Amino acid sequence: MVIFLDTNILWLAAHPKGGLDAQQLRVRMQARLARGDTIAVSEICDYEARRELLRKNATAQLRRLDALIATNTYVPLDTQTMRRAAQLWANLRNQGRLMASEKNLDGDVILAAQVQPLTDHLVVTKNLKHLGQMCTAIEWHAL
C-alpha cells in the first residue's frame, strides 16, 4: 500500500518535538514501513508545508521535512495529474461541493488527483471532510 501524507501530517511528522501525537505518528509510520507499505510525500504537500516553514525560518522543522522526504518516496507532480486535478475541481464545483475558494490553488484536489489512479493507496490526514470525498483517506489516528 502507498500511504500519502497530507500537508498537516507532514507538519506533525516534521515537528522537532511535536508532543505525544508526533511520537505516535512516527511509531505508526515505522510500523507501516515494517509491514511493507510505502510512505509517500506528494510534491504539492511538500510545497504547502515548506512555504510556511521557510516563511517562519523554522530550520529544525525544514531539516526534519527534508530527512523525511529523503528516507521515503517523493512523488512529483506531472501534467496528467494537473489535468486530472483541473477536471476534478471543475466537477466538484459543478456539483456545488466547494473545497476551497475558487481563487485558491486547492492542494487537496491536486493531492486527490495524484492518488486516484493508484489502486492501493491511502491518504493520511487531519482533514477527512474534504479529502474523504475525493480519494481513500483516513484520520492519522487510524494509521
N, C-alpha and C positions, 0 to 999 in steps of 0.2 A: 504494500500500500504506500502511496506517495502522500505524505502529510504536509500540507502547506501551512505556514504560519502567517496569519493575518498581521497587519501592522501593529495592532495593540498587543499581540502576543510577542512580536519581536521586541517591542518596548520592554515588556516584562522579562523576557529571557535575557535581554542585554543589560538590564539594570545591574550595576555593580553589587548592590546589596539586595534590593528588591523584596526583602522580607520573606515570610513563610510561603506566600504564593509563588514567588520566583523560584524558590528552592524546590517546591513541589512540582512546578512546571518542568524544571530541569531534570528532576528524577524521572518524571513520566516520559519525557523525550528520550532519555537514555534507555528506558525500558522498551520503548517502541523500536529504537535502533537495534537493541539486542534481539528483538523478535524478527528482525529483518526488514522492517519498514524503512522508508527513506524520508528524511526531513528535508523539505524544500522551502526555499525563500524566493518568492517572486520579485522580479525587478521593481514592480510598482510598489510593493510593500517596503522594499529596501529604500526606495526613493522617499516614500512618505515618512518613514522613521528617520532616515538620515538627514533630511532637510531640517527637521526640528532640532535634532541633536547638534547639527552644525550651527544653527542659529543660537542655541544655548551654550555653545562651546563646551559641550559635555564630552570631553575627550575620553574619559574612562568608559563611558557607555558606547562611544564610537568604536573604541578598541574591542570591546566585547561583541558588538554587532559585526565587526569585520571578522573576528575569530569564529563566530557562529556561522557566518556565511562561508568562510574558508573550510570549515570542517563538515559542511553539509552540501546539499545540491542547490546551486543558484540557477534560476530559470529566467532567462532574459525574455523580454518582450519581442514580438515579431509582427510583421504586417498582418498575418492571418488572425492573430489574437486581437489586434486593434480593430480590425474589421468586424470580427465576431462581437467585440465589446460594443461597437457602434450600433450593430443590429440589435443586440440585447437591450441596450439603453433605449433605443427607439421603441422597441416592443413594449418595454416596461412603461414608458411614458404614455404610449397609446392606450395602455390598459389602465392608466391612472395610478400606477404604482410608482410613486416618486421616491427614489432612494436618496437623492441629494438635490441641491439647487441645480437648475438646468445650466448654470454657468460654471459649475464645478466639474473637474476632471472625472470624478467619481471612481476612485480607485477600487471600490468594492465590485463594480461592474467589470472593470478590467481584470481583476483577480478571478472573478467567476468565469469570464470568457476564457481565461487561460487554463483553468482546470476542467471545464466542461468536456473537452474531447477525451479526457483520461477516464478509463473505465474504473480504475481502482484508486480513487483519490478521496481526500478528506481535508477540509479547511478547518483549522482550529482558530477560534475567535472568541472575543467577548461581545461580538455584535451579531448574534444569531438571527435577530429580527430581519436584518437586510440580507445577509449572505445566505441564510437558510432558504430564501425564496428563489435563489438563483443557482445554487450548487449544493453538494453534500457538505454540510458544515455541522460542527459540534462546538459546544462551550468547552473551554480548555480543561475544566474540571473533569470532563468525561473522557479525556485522553487516557 
